[in-house]
Amino acid sequence: MSRFVRPLIIIAIILAVVIWIDLPNNPGIHVLGIDRDIKTNLGLDLVGGVQALLEADLPEETAITAESMQTARTIVENRVNGLGVSEAVVQQAGDRRIVVELPGETDPERAISTLRQTGLLEFVDMSSISQQEAISLVGTQIQTDIPTASTTTTQSVTSTVPSAIFPTVMTGTGLKTVNVTQNQIGEYEISFELAGSDVQTFANFTSANIGNVLAIVLDKVVLSVPTINDAITDGQGIISGNFTLDTANALAVQLRYGSLPIPLKVVEVRTVGPTLGQDSLQKSLRAGLIGFIVVMAFMLLYYRLPGGVATLSIIIYALIAFALFRFIPVTLTLSGIAGFLLSTGSALDANILIFERMKEEMRAGRTIRQSIDLGWQRAWPSIRDSNIATLITCTILFWFGSTFGATIVKGFSLTLALGVVVSLFTAILVTRTFLSAILNYWKPANLSRWFGI
């Protein structure tokens, strides 16, 4: 029995940990500086939400580098998360497009508005108009001239302010850091630091335009119109005003994540209602439960005692796999659930190969102990090769989904791969340990009846 003690202890510890992780109201890990929530993340097709397709707002003949698109994808992802949209999925699709999925988003208009604000950030010279006229433009769309970097006061344009073209001093690509701070009297301010050539550009402009307005514009919409109080020659400045904590944070997020290397536009928006998503989830769970019951019934009827052990092993497999999905975490979608269910078939397939080899050895006159050992040894090459082939396929599918923004394929390959790895553990360690431990204590008299020979 000593040969089974260590594996049983390992299985018991793993089982205790995964059951804790699988608890519906898991408190998470919040000790020793670790702040980690543990919960089930469901995808867009299961809980509803918004899916949007962004595209580079440049002519087709304009070449776009892979680095620019990757930077844009990262900024969009950070910006969506910074605005409080949780569990967002942001993937590049091809050379010019980015797919954004916002599971659980209950306000489609808010989500669309958020995505439309992921364009070009500009610092615009409004020294040609008065401060009051600049204030009146907050929230409105204006025309800017990016190639023009003015360092002096431009001529006054007061009669046609809404249609005026304002010169852009610089874009937001030079922003290094942006933070919300408080001054000595408790007022909220936004501190920023520039990097690269923009430090000198900003120094030249602010030195020549003290008392004038330098507007902050995102997607051609005026966000704020601060006045230049002093020359900023070291690249470090402060934007002050009547900010609350919320408005200061909102502007800081827009500054921090608005400096896209290329302009983007929303070309398609798809909304999935929460009712439809919940219906899909319930039907998926029902189908999985029915399939599990049918397969387990077959294992019990055909393989008898080993089939019962395999059933227990598959339950442990499901607990471990679900715990991994929650802990990593993996966002579960309909395709992801399909991959998980398919990996369950792989786990059963391994058990079936082992049991069939065991029955062959028992028919050849081997003892139960010999049949178990030889069954595992001789079935292992087939189990190993088939699962390696599956993992290679999952790798290819995951790469395809990541490269072309096919989140359905990516979710399927990820859950299938994790399920295959867990199935190997349960088939090789759990099933073999349980069956050997049972037969060590209990010697059935009728092998044909208990093993389905």
Secondary structure as GFF3:
##gff-version 3
##sequence-region A 1 453
A	DSSP	alpha_helix	2	22	.	.	.	ID=ss1
A	DSSP	beta_strand	41	42	.	.	.	ID=ss2
A	DSSP	alpha_helix	44	47	.	.	.	ID=ss3
A	DSSP	beta_strand	49	56	.	.	.	ID=ss4
A	DSSP	alpha_helix	66	82	.	.	.	ID=ss5
A	DSSP	beta_strand	89	93	.	.	.	ID=ss6
A	DSSP	beta_strand	97	103	.	.	.	ID=ss7
A	DSSP	alpha_helix	108	116	.	.	.	ID=ss8
A	DSSP	beta_strand	121	125	.	.	.	ID=ss9
A	DSSP	alpha_helix	131	136	.	.	.	ID=ss10
A	DSSP	beta_strand	143	145	.	.	.	ID=ss11
A	DSSP	three_ten_helix	161	163	.	.	.	ID=ss12
A	DSSP	beta_strand	165	171	.	.	.	ID=ss13
A	DSSP	three_ten_helix	172	174	.	.	.	ID=ss14
A	DSSP	beta_strand	175	182	.	.	.	ID=ss15
A	DSSP	beta_strand	188	194	.	.	.	ID=ss16
A	DSSP	alpha_helix	198	208	.	.	.	ID=ss17
A	DSSP	beta_strand	214	218	.	.	.	ID=ss18
A	DSSP	beta_strand	221	224	.	.	.	ID=ss19
A	DSSP	beta_strand	236	243	.	.	.	ID=ss20
A	DSSP	alpha_helix	245	256	.	.	.	ID=ss21
A	DSSP	beta_strand	264	272	.	.	.	ID=ss22
A	DSSP	alpha_helix	274	327	.	.	.	ID=ss23
A	DSSP	beta_strand	331	332	.	.	.	ID=ss24
A	DSSP	alpha_helix	334	363	.	.	.	ID=ss25
A	DSSP	alpha_helix	368	404	.	.	.	ID=ss26
A	DSSP	alpha_helix	407	425	.	.	.	ID=ss27
A	DSSP	pi_helix	426	431	.	.	.	ID=ss28
A	DSSP	alpha_helix	432	441	.	.	.	ID=ss29
A	DSSP	alpha_helix	447	451	.	.	.	ID=ss30
###
